[in-house]
Amino acid sequence: MGEAEELAERRAAVAELGAELRTLADLLTRTEVGADVLRASARQLRELAPALHERVRGIAQPSSVDDLMGGVRMFNPVIGAGNVIAPPLRIEIGPDGAEGWCTLGQIYEGPPMYGHGGVSAMLIDQLLGHAAAASGNPGVTTDLSVRYR
C-alpha cells in the first residue's frame, strides 16, 4: 500500500472511530439505564484505552492525518470527523459566501431542550473562518459578539 492510500485508510479509520464515539456520547446523554450497565460500559471503554495509548503524539505535534495547508483537520472540535465533540455541522462554500447547517442533539444542550450558547458561538466562529478562507483572505476570528434571545 502506498503512502497516499495508507493516509486515506487511516483517515477513514479515524472518521469511523469518531462516529462511533459520537454515537456513544449521544447515547450517554439520553440513556436511563441503571448504574450497573453504566459501570460495565465504563469498564469496557477503559479496556480499549491501552491500545490507543500505545502510540500518541505530543501536545505540540500536528496529527499525521491532518493537512493544515489542505484544510484537513481530522480532530477539529467543530468539523473534525475524528473528534467526539464535533457537532454535525455541514458547510457549503458558494459564490456568495459560506452557509452552514446543523441540528444539535441533546449532547449540545444548555438550558433544557435548547442548544448551549457556547456551542452556537463555536459554530459561528467556524463558519466565519470558512467564509474568510472562501473570500481569499484566510484568517482567524479575533472578535465575536453574539446576542442571545
DOVEXKE-845788 format. One record per residue (C-alpha): residue number from 0; residue in three letters; x negated, y negated, z. Coordinates in Angstrom, 2 decimals, always signed. Each point is the difference from the previous one (the first is absolute). Example, Ala and Ser with C-alpha at 12.3 -4.5 7.8 and 13.67 -1.06 7.14 Angstrom:
<nodes>
<node><resi>0</resi><resn>ala</resn><u>-12.30</u><v>+4.50</v><w>+7.80</w></node>
<node><resi>1</resi><resn>ser</resn><u>-1.37</u><v>-3.44</v><w>-0.66</w></node>
</nodes>
This chain:
<nodes>
<node><resi>0</resi><resn>met</resn><u>+0.00</u><v>+0.00</v><w>+0.00</w></node>
<node><resi>1</resi><resn>gly</resn><u>-1.38</u><v>-3.39</v><w>-0.98</w></node>
<node><resi>2</resi><resn>glu</resn><u>-0.34</u><v>-2.98</v><w>+2.31</w></node>
<node><resi>3</resi><resn>ala</resn><u>+3.09</u><v>-1.79</v><w>-1.40</w></node>
<node><resi>4</resi><resn>glu</resn><u>+2.14</u><v>+3.14</v><w>+0.31</w></node>
<node><resi>5</resi><resn>glu</resn><u>-1.23</u><v>+0.59</v><w>+3.56</w></node>
<node><resi>6</resi><resn>leu</resn><u>+0.85</u><v>-3.60</v><w>+0.95</w></node>
<node><resi>7</resi><resn>ala</resn><u>+3.48</u><v>+0.32</v><w>-1.54</w></node>
<node><resi>8</resi><resn>glu</resn><u>+0.56</u><v>+3.29</v><w>+1.86</w></node>
<node><resi>9</resi><resn>arg</resn><u>-1.13</u><v>-1.52</v><w>+3.30</w></node>
<node><resi>10</resi><resn>arg</resn><u>+2.25</u><v>-3.04</v><w>-0.51</w></node>
<node><resi>11</resi><resn>ala</resn><u>+2.95</u><v>+2.29</v><w>-0.72</w></node>
<node><resi>12</resi><resn>ala</resn><u>-0.75</u><v>+1.99</v><w>+3.16</w></node>
<node><resi>13</resi><resn>val</resn><u>-0.27</u><v>-3.19</v><w>+2.09</w></node>
<node><resi>14</resi><resn>ala</resn><u>+3.37</u><v>-1.16</v><w>-1.39</w></node>
<node><resi>15</resi><resn>glu</resn><u>+1.57</u><v>+3.40</v><w>+0.71</w></node>
<node><resi>16</resi><resn>leu</resn><u>-1.20</u><v>+0.02</v><w>+3.61</w></node>
<node><resi>17</resi><resn>gly</resn><u>+1.07</u><v>-3.63</v><w>+0.43</w></node>
<node><resi>18</resi><resn>ala</resn><u>+3.50</u><v>+0.82</v><w>-1.25</w></node>
<node><resi>19</resi><resn>glu</resn><u>+0.32</u><v>+2.92</v><w>+2.43</w></node>
<node><resi>20</resi><resn>leu</resn><u>-1.20</u><v>-2.14</v><w>+2.89</w></node>
<node><resi>21</resi><resn>arg</resn><u>+2.50</u><v>-2.73</v><w>-0.91</w></node>
<node><resi>22</resi><resn>thr</resn><u>+2.75</u><v>+2.63</v><w>+0.01</w></node>
<node><resi>23</resi><resn>leu</resn><u>-1.10</u><v>+1.14</v><w>+3.47</w></node>
<node><resi>24</resi><resn>ala</resn><u>-0.16</u><v>-3.59</v><w>+1.26</w></node>
<node><resi>25</resi><resn>asp</resn><u>+3.51</u><v>-0.65</v><w>-1.32</w></node>
<node><resi>26</resi><resn>leu</resn><u>+1.29</u><v>+3.19</v><w>+1.65</w></node>
<node><resi>27</resi><resn>leu</resn><u>-1.63</u><v>-0.97</v><w>+3.30</w></node>
<node><resi>28</resi><resn>thr</resn><u>+1.91</u><v>-3.29</v><w>+0.07</w></node>
<node><resi>29</resi><resn>arg</resn><u>+3.30</u><v>+1.78</v><w>-0.70</w></node>
<node><resi>30</resi><resn>thr</resn><u>-0.22</u><v>+3.36</v><w>+1.76</w></node>
<node><resi>31</resi><resn>glu</resn><u>+1.94</u><v>+0.84</v><w>+3.14</w></node>
<node><resi>32</resi><resn>val</resn><u>-1.59</u><v>+3.42</v><w>+0.64</w></node>
<node><resi>33</resi><resn>gly</resn><u>-1.02</u><v>+1.02</v><w>+3.49</w></node>
<node><resi>34</resi><resn>ala</resn><u>-3.33</u><v>-0.63</v><w>+1.70</w></node>
<node><resi>35</resi><resn>asp</resn><u>-1.09</u><v>+3.61</v><w>-0.60</w></node>
<node><resi>36</resi><resn>val</resn><u>+0.23</u><v>-0.42</v><w>-3.79</w></node>
<node><resi>37</resi><resn>leu</resn><u>-1.72</u><v>-3.39</v><w>+0.15</w></node>
<node><resi>38</resi><resn>arg</resn><u>-2.89</u><v>+1.40</v><w>+2.05</w></node>
<node><resi>39</resi><resn>ala</resn><u>-0.35</u><v>+3.05</v><w>-2.25</w></node>
<node><resi>40</resi><resn>ser</resn><u>-0.13</u><v>-2.31</v><w>-3.03</w></node>
<node><resi>41</resi><resn>ala</resn><u>-2.66</u><v>-2.16</v><w>+1.66</w></node>
<node><resi>42</resi><resn>arg</resn><u>-2.08</u><v>+3.14</v><w>+0.71</w></node>
<node><resi>43</resi><resn>gln</resn><u>+0.22</u><v>+1.06</v><w>-3.64</w></node>
<node><resi>44</resi><resn>leu</resn><u>-1.17</u><v>-3.41</v><w>-1.14</w></node>
<node><resi>45</resi><resn>arg</resn><u>-2.92</u><v>+0.07</v><w>+2.45</w></node>
<node><resi>46</resi><resn>glu</resn><u>-1.07</u><v>+3.29</v><w>-1.57</w></node>
<node><resi>47</resi><resn>leu</resn><u>-0.23</u><v>-1.70</v><w>-3.43</w></node>
<node><resi>48</resi><resn>ala</resn><u>-2.20</u><v>-2.88</v><w>+1.12</w></node>
<node><resi>49</resi><resn>pro</resn><u>-3.36</u><v>+1.84</v><w>+0.25</w></node>
<node><resi>50</resi><resn>ala</resn><u>+0.06</u><v>+0.93</v><w>-3.70</w></node>
<node><resi>51</resi><resn>leu</resn><u>+0.47</u><v>-3.65</v><w>-0.98</w></node>
<node><resi>52</resi><resn>his</resn><u>-2.63</u><v>-1.12</v><w>+2.50</w></node>
<node><resi>53</resi><resn>glu</resn><u>-2.74</u><v>+2.13</v><w>-1.62</w></node>
<node><resi>54</resi><resn>arg</resn><u>-0.99</u><v>-2.83</v><w>-2.32</w></node>
<node><resi>55</resi><resn>val</resn><u>+1.05</u><v>-3.57</v><w>+0.75</w></node>
<node><resi>56</resi><resn>arg</resn><u>-1.28</u><v>-3.30</v><w>-1.38</w></node>
<node><resi>57</resi><resn>gly</resn><u>-1.29</u><v>-2.84</v><w>+2.10</w></node>
<node><resi>58</resi><resn>ile</resn><u>+2.19</u><v>-2.98</v><w>+0.83</w></node>
<node><resi>59</resi><resn>ala</resn><u>-1.86</u><v>-2.26</v><w>-2.46</w></node>
<node><resi>60</resi><resn>gln</resn><u>-0.25</u><v>+2.63</v><w>-2.74</w></node>
<node><resi>61</resi><resn>pro</resn><u>+2.54</u><v>-0.21</v><w>-2.86</w></node>
<node><resi>62</resi><resn>ser</resn><u>+2.05</u><v>+3.10</v><w>-0.70</w></node>
<node><resi>63</resi><resn>ser</resn><u>-1.40</u><v>+2.16</v><w>-2.78</w></node>
<node><resi>64</resi><resn>val</resn><u>+3.47</u><v>+0.19</v><w>-1.58</w></node>
<node><resi>65</resi><resn>asp</resn><u>+0.32</u><v>-3.79</v><w>-0.23</w></node>
<node><resi>66</resi><resn>asp</resn><u>-1.01</u><v>-2.16</v><w>-2.94</w></node>
<node><resi>67</resi><resn>leu</resn><u>+0.00</u><v>-3.54</v><w>+1.36</w></node>
<node><resi>68</resi><resn>met</resn><u>-0.67</u><v>-1.64</v><w>-3.38</w></node>
<node><resi>69</resi><resn>gly</resn><u>+2.60</u><v>+2.23</v><w>-1.69</w></node>
<node><resi>70</resi><resn>gly</resn><u>+2.67</u><v>-0.77</v><w>+2.57</w></node>
<node><resi>71</resi><resn>val</resn><u>+0.19</u><v>+3.52</v><w>+1.48</w></node>
<node><resi>72</resi><resn>arg</resn><u>+0.46</u><v>-0.15</v><w>+3.78</w></node>
<node><resi>73</resi><resn>met</resn><u>+1.16</u><v>+3.43</v><w>+1.16</w></node>
<node><resi>74</resi><resn>phe</resn><u>+0.12</u><v>-1.00</v><w>+3.68</w></node>
<node><resi>75</resi><resn>asn</resn><u>+1.40</u><v>-3.53</v><w>-0.31</w></node>
<node><resi>76</resi><resn>pro</resn><u>+2.61</u><v>-0.30</v><w>+2.79</w></node>
<node><resi>77</resi><resn>val</resn><u>+2.58</u><v>-1.43</v><w>-2.39</w></node>
<node><resi>78</resi><resn>ile</resn><u>-0.46</u><v>+1.81</v><w>-3.33</w></node>
<node><resi>79</resi><resn>gly</resn><u>-2.46</u><v>+2.80</v><w>+0.77</w></node>
<node><resi>80</resi><resn>ala</resn><u>+1.30</u><v>+3.42</v><w>-1.00</w></node>
<node><resi>81</resi><resn>gly</resn><u>-2.22</u><v>+1.51</v><w>+2.69</w></node>
<node><resi>82</resi><resn>asn</resn><u>+1.05</u><v>-2.31</v><w>+2.81</w></node>
<node><resi>83</resi><resn>val</resn><u>+2.63</u><v>+1.36</v><w>+2.35</w></node>
<node><resi>84</resi><resn>ile</resn><u>+1.39</u><v>-3.46</v><w>+0.82</w></node>
<node><resi>85</resi><resn>ala</resn><u>+0.30</u><v>-1.21</v><w>-3.62</w></node>
<node><resi>86</resi><resn>pro</resn><u>+3.65</u><v>-0.83</v><w>-0.71</w></node>
<node><resi>87</resi><resn>pro</resn><u>+1.60</u><v>+1.06</v><w>-3.29</w></node>
<node><resi>88</resi><resn>leu</resn><u>-0.84</u><v>-3.29</v><w>-1.73</w></node>
<node><resi>89</resi><resn>arg</resn><u>+0.18</u><v>-0.07</v><w>-3.79</w></node>
<node><resi>90</resi><resn>ile</resn><u>-1.61</u><v>-2.95</v><w>-1.75</w></node>
<node><resi>91</resi><resn>glu</resn><u>+0.36</u><v>-0.91</v><w>-3.65</w></node>
<node><resi>92</resi><resn>ile</resn><u>-2.12</u><v>-2.62</v><w>-1.70</w></node>
<node><resi>93</resi><resn>gly</resn><u>+1.64</u><v>-1.82</v><w>-2.90</w></node>
<node><resi>94</resi><resn>pro</resn><u>-0.57</u><v>-3.10</v><w>-2.08</w></node>
<node><resi>95</resi><resn>asp</resn><u>+1.79</u><v>-2.16</v><w>+2.57</w></node>
<node><resi>96</resi><resn>gly</resn><u>-1.79</u><v>+1.34</v><w>+3.09</w></node>
<node><resi>97</resi><resn>ala</resn><u>+0.32</u><v>+2.87</v><w>+2.43</w></node>
<node><resi>98</resi><resn>glu</resn><u>+3.16</u><v>+1.57</v><w>+1.32</w></node>
<node><resi>99</resi><resn>gly</resn><u>+0.31</u><v>+2.51</v><w>+2.81</w></node>
<node><resi>100</resi><resn>trp</resn><u>+2.65</u><v>+2.39</v><w>+1.29</w></node>
<node><resi>101</resi><resn>cys</resn><u>+0.12</u><v>+1.89</v><w>+3.25</w></node>
<node><resi>102</resi><resn>thr</resn><u>+2.56</u><v>+1.75</v><w>+2.16</w></node>
<node><resi>103</resi><resn>leu</resn><u>-1.30</u><v>+0.35</v><w>+3.53</w></node>
<node><resi>104</resi><resn>gly</resn><u>+0.93</u><v>+3.00</v><w>+2.12</w></node>
<node><resi>105</resi><resn>gln</resn><u>+0.26</u><v>+0.22</v><w>+3.78</w></node>
<node><resi>106</resi><resn>ile</resn><u>-3.77</u><v>+0.29</v><w>+0.38</w></node>
<node><resi>107</resi><resn>tyr</resn><u>-0.19</u><v>-3.72</v><w>-0.88</w></node>
<node><resi>108</resi><resn>glu</resn><u>+2.85</u><v>-1.04</v><w>+2.29</w></node>
<node><resi>109</resi><resn>gly</resn><u>-0.32</u><v>-3.05</v><w>+2.22</w></node>
<node><resi>110</resi><resn>pro</resn><u>+3.35</u><v>-0.96</v><w>+1.52</w></node>
<node><resi>111</resi><resn>pro</resn><u>+2.41</u><v>+2.97</v><w>-0.18</w></node>
<node><resi>112</resi><resn>met</resn><u>+0.97</u><v>+0.64</v><w>-3.65</w></node>
<node><resi>113</resi><resn>tyr</resn><u>-2.18</u><v>-2.85</v><w>-1.35</w></node>
<node><resi>114</resi><resn>gly</resn><u>-3.47</u><v>-0.06</v><w>-1.50</w></node>
<node><resi>115</resi><resn>his</resn><u>-2.80</u><v>-1.31</v><w>+2.19</w></node>
<node><resi>116</resi><resn>gly</resn><u>-0.93</u><v>-3.60</v><w>-0.83</w></node>
<node><resi>117</resi><resn>gly</resn><u>-3.70</u><v>+0.79</v><w>+0.01</w></node>
<node><resi>118</resi><resn>val</resn><u>+0.58</u><v>+2.65</v><w>-2.65</w></node>
<node><resi>119</resi><resn>ser</resn><u>+1.87</u><v>-2.56</v><w>-2.10</w></node>
<node><resi>120</resi><resn>ala</resn><u>-2.97</u><v>-2.36</v><w>+0.20</w></node>
<node><resi>121</resi><resn>met</resn><u>-2.36</u><v>+2.86</v><w>-0.88</w></node>
<node><resi>122</resi><resn>leu</resn><u>+2.03</u><v>+0.80</v><w>-3.12</w></node>
<node><resi>123</resi><resn>ile</resn><u>+0.09</u><v>-3.66</v><w>-1.05</w></node>
<node><resi>124</resi><resn>asp</resn><u>-3.76</u><v>-0.32</v><w>+0.52</w></node>
<node><resi>125</resi><resn>gln</resn><u>-0.67</u><v>+3.02</v><w>-2.22</w></node>
<node><resi>126</resi><resn>leu</resn><u>+2.33</u><v>-1.29</v><w>-2.70</w></node>
<node><resi>127</resi><resn>leu</resn><u>-1.71</u><v>-3.41</v><w>+0.06</w></node>
<node><resi>128</resi><resn>gly</resn><u>-3.35</u><v>+1.73</v><w>-0.54</w></node>
<node><resi>129</resi><resn>his</resn><u>+1.33</u><v>+1.82</v><w>-3.05</w></node>
<node><resi>130</resi><resn>ala</resn><u>+1.52</u><v>-3.20</v><w>-1.37</w></node>
<node><resi>131</resi><resn>ala</resn><u>-3.29</u><v>-1.85</v><w>+0.41</w></node>
<node><resi>132</resi><resn>ala</resn><u>-1.93</u><v>+2.80</v><w>-1.72</w></node>
<node><resi>133</resi><resn>ala</resn><u>+2.54</u><v>+0.11</v><w>-2.83</w></node>
<node><resi>134</resi><resn>ser</resn><u>-0.47</u><v>-3.74</v><w>-0.56</w></node>
<node><resi>135</resi><resn>gly</resn><u>-3.70</u><v>+0.56</v><w>-0.54</w></node>
<node><resi>136</resi><resn>asn</resn><u>-0.90</u><v>-1.60</v><w>+3.34</w></node>
<node><resi>137</resi><resn>pro</resn><u>-0.46</u><v>+2.92</v><w>+2.40</w></node>
<node><resi>138</resi><resn>gly</resn><u>-0.43</u><v>-0.87</v><w>+3.63</w></node>
<node><resi>139</resi><resn>val</resn><u>+1.33</u><v>+0.55</v><w>+3.47</w></node>
<node><resi>140</resi><resn>thr</resn><u>+2.85</u><v>-1.67</v><w>+1.84</w></node>
<node><resi>141</resi><resn>thr</resn><u>-1.38</u><v>-2.72</v><w>+2.25</w></node>
<node><resi>142</resi><resn>asp</resn><u>+3.30</u><v>-1.36</v><w>+1.29</w></node>
<node><resi>143</resi><resn>leu</resn><u>+3.41</u><v>+1.61</v><w>+0.20</w></node>
<node><resi>144</resi><resn>ser</resn><u>+3.05</u><v>-1.46</v><w>+1.67</w></node>
<node><resi>145</resi><resn>val</resn><u>+3.21</u><v>+2.03</v><w>+0.24</w></node>
<node><resi>146</resi><resn>arg</resn><u>+3.24</u><v>-1.29</v><w>+1.45</w></node>
<node><resi>147</resi><resn>tyr</resn><u>+2.30</u><v>+2.75</v><w>+1.28</w></node>
<node><resi>148</resi><resn>arg</resn><u>+3.76</u><v>-0.32</v><w>+0.36</w></node>
</nodes>
